[in-house]
Amino acid sequence: MSTHTSRTAALFAVCSAHFLMPFMMSAVAVALPAIGREFHPSAIQLGLVETTYVLSASVFLLAMGRMGDIHGRKRIFQIGIVIFTLVGGLISQAWSIEAMIGLRFLQGMGGSMVMATTMAIVVSIFPPEERGKALGIAIASVYAGISCGPFFGGILVNSFGWRSLFYLSVPLGALTFLISIAKLRGEWAEAKGEPFDWWGSLIYAVSLVLLITGSSNLDLGLWAWVLGAVGTAGLGAFLLFEARITYPILNIALLRDNRVFALSNLAAMLNYAATFGITFFLSLYLQYVKGMNPREAGMVLMIQPIVQASFSPLCGRLADRYPAAKVATLGMALCAVGVGIAATIGQATPLWMIMIMLGVLGFGFALFSSPNVSVIMGSVPSRYLGVASGLNGSVRTLGMMSSMTIITIIFSIFMKGHAVAPETLPAFLTSMQTALLIFCGLCGVGIFCSFARFER
């Protein structure tokens, strides 16, 4: 087998996994009402079907990246596929909402093993001059999964019930595993033999759980603010602890001494913090203000991931031809333009303007995502590629959480605990415009971080 064919086949294995994980996550969101009709859970329990998966994946990302560096990225990737697939099969037989939530936590751990190693595998296989294109294709597969999930998931749920989604995960996962067995050659474990930092992993996991739980419930009382503060302090303690040990899961020197690595991750966190909440706002806006049904709103919102999936490979190739940091900065600037347009949306805003804004955001994401990942992964020694991949996934989660925290605080100020309804639309629009102006400011800080990493 030629080197080129081997790289292509390995990239196909990575893309299969990259498609499967977000496809299942976005498809399950469509299935929640059907799951609710069968198990009759509380609203909190139903929400936990999704949030438990995301929480679990976030908690384990950094640790699994380090595991990959020590024990082999291909091995951790394949174990993750097996866990994700087998647990998906068990969820199809779920007997209660409590069992389903517990199994989704295990599935999130499997997902973290995959997502913490895929980018590191791509960078390990492809030379620097081809890295941007490969990462662009890999990232495009993520957004293809996000785009396809609601559409095909809705068809499956309507035709065969919600359990069919998890039946489907078994053959898809098995196919991905078999492709990885057949096509991923060799192993990458540059930190082989080094001990794993169990105490650091525990401190990080507990702190992140407290922070996410608190931040997600700020509108419910003082206890949530206390949890968030304790979680934040815990992450600070984690950084201090990691700086003092020989073999940490996160080498603090990468953040302290590597300006490009630190600023690139900060730019990624700001990008996600500034843009993640837009879909949340627009979903409510299109249904409550524009009177669309969920399917119509979903079709409009698909514009952004479709544009990103379409242009990510092209933008990755641009990052191979031109300095990736400059391409990513241009993408961040376009995101700022898109968020700025979104901040002007009012009750009379025409639909075509919203669609153009989503297109601009999608293209901005495409210009930013794969070039920025290329900069991050190219700025560290090969023995830290798993850690870099895991940290990049972690800052993405922290950015999303920051976005929703800002929204929660603004809703508590302007909506005062009231639900979105015809009589509260003025307050909702004020909340949306205020939050989007803040997000636009975050994009501005992100542009500054992107500029600051340029070589002088």
Residue, then its C-alpha position, 0 to 999 in steps of 0.5 A: m500500500s502506498t503512503h498516499t493511499s495509507r494516509t487517505a484510508a486513515l483519514f477516512a477512518v477518522c472522518s467516519a468517527h467524526f461523522l458518527m459522534p455529532f450525527m448521533m448527538s444531534a439526532v438524539a436531540v430530535a428524539l427527546p420528545a419521543i423518549g419523553r412520551e415513553f418514559h414520562p421523565s421530568a424536564i430535568q431528566l429529559g435534558l440530562v439525556e443530552t447534557t450528561y453525554v456532553l458533560s462526560a465527554s468534556v470531563f474525560l477529553l484531557a485525560m484521554g488525550r494524555m492516555g493516547d500519548i502514553h498508551g497509543r492514540k490508535r489504541i485509545f481511538q479504537i477502544g473509544i469506538v467500541i465503548f461508544t458502539l456497545v453502549g449505543g446498543l445497550i441504550s436501544q434496550a433502555w428500560s428507564i430514563e435513569a438507565m438511559i442517563g447512566l448509559r449516556f455518561l458511559q457513551g460520552m466517555g467513549g466519545s471523548m476517547v475518539m475525539a481526543t485522539t483523532m486530530a492527533i492521529v491526523v497530524s501524526i500521519f500528514p506532513p505539515e504541507e498537507r496538514g491543513k487540507a486533512l484537518g479541513i476534511a476531518i472538521a468538515s465531517v463533524y459538521a456534516g454529521i451535525s447537519c445530517g443528524p436532525f434530518f435523518g434522525g427525524i425520519l428514523v424516529n417518525s418511521f421506526g421510533w427513537r430506539s432505531l437511532f441507537y440500533l443504527s449506531v451499532p452498524l455505523g460504529a462497527l463499520t468505523f471500527l473495522i475501517s480503523i483495524a484495516k486502514l490505521r497502520g502503526e501506532w503513535a505513543e511518543a510518551k510511552g512508559e510515562p506515568f499517568d497523572w491520576w490525581g490531576s485528572l480527578i481534580y480536573a474532572v470534579s472541578l469541571v463537573l462543579l463548574i458546568t453544573g453551577s453555570s448551567n443553573l445560575d438562574l436557580g439560586l445562590w447554590a449554583w453560583v457557589l458551585g460555579a465559584v468552587g469549580t473555578a477555584g478547583l480549576g485554578a488549583f488544578l493548574l497549580f498542581e500540574a505545574r508542580i509535578t513531573y508528568p502532568i496530564l497538562n504540561i503547564a509549560l505549553l501554556r506558559d512558554n508557548r505563546v502560539f499554543a496558548l493564544s490559539n487555544l484562547a482564540a478558540m475558546l473566545n470563538y466558541a463563547a461568541t458563537f455557540g449561543i447564536t443557534f439557541f437564540l435564533s431557534l427561539y426567534l424563528q419560532y416565536v417571532k417569525g412563527m415558524n414550526p420546528r422543522e422550518a426553523g431547523m431548515v434555516l439553521m442548517i445553513q451555517p453547518i452546511v456552509q462550514a462543512s462545504f468550505s472547511p476542506l478549501c479553507g484547510r488547503l488555504a492554511d497549507r498555502y498561506p500562514a494558518a494563523k492569518v487565515a484563522t484571524l480572517g475567519m475570526a473577523l468574519c465571525a465578528v461580522g456575522v455576530g454583529i449582523a445578528a445583534t441588529i436582528g429585530q422583529a421586522t428583520p427579513l428572513w433573507m438577511i438572517m440567511i445571509m448572516l448564517g452563511v457569513l458565520g458558516f464561512g467564518f467558522a470554516l476559515f477559523s476552525s481547521p487553520n486554528v487547529s492546524v496552528i495548535m497541533g503544529s506548535v507542540p512536540s509530537r509527544y504532546l499531540g494527544v494533550a493538545s487535541g484533548l485541550n482543544g476539545s476542552v476549551r471548545t466545551l468551556g467556550m460553549m459553557s461560557s456562552m450559555t452562562i452569559i445567556t442565563i445571566i442576561f435572561s435573569i436580568f431582562m426576562k426575570g424568570h418568565a418564559v418566552a411567550p408573545e407577551t414577553l417578546p420585547a424582553f426576549l429581543t432585548s436579551m438577544q440583542t444584548a447578548l449578541l453585542i457581548f458576543c461581538g465584543l468577545c470576537g473582537v478580543g479573539i481577533f486580538c489574540s489571533f493577531a498577537r500570535f503572529e511571528r514578529 
